[in-house]
């Protein structure tokens, strides 16, 4: 099980990232983010990084990058992590990447999902997922939530990370 953490900031740099000295593929990118407090982080964006809504990100965009806190990372500054999911910040749309249990409660206990017949449940390749999304790592795209603890929402879309 992944232990998802995130960093929210503004993209300050996007460049090619070589995974070896002879790598000329251009398939990997290094995306640098800076938050409002001056903290920096670098995300290695791979061909398997999932971009919510398949948007192209550019310099100056406000984004959130999700990574696996249990994955090995070099001890350098600024910190560098492999991006698993990248989401461009948009008004009226929230994103949560986490493991959701059998009750569709997030692992941190802050969000409970109430699936409706209008909730799209998809795979990362945009194909329909036909099983129960419980007990899986999910990318949840949602709008308003209740003010309860935990917050509850009826998601617009759920992407199952197989």
Secondary structure, 3 states (H helix, E strand, C coil): CCCEEEEEEEEEEEEECCCCCCCCCCCCEEEEEECCCCCEEEEEECCCCEEHHHCCCCCCCEEEEEEECCCCCCCCCCEEEECCEEEECECCEEEEEEEECCCCEECCCCEEECCCCCCEEEECCCCECCCCCCCEEEEEEECCCCCCCCEEECCCEEEECC
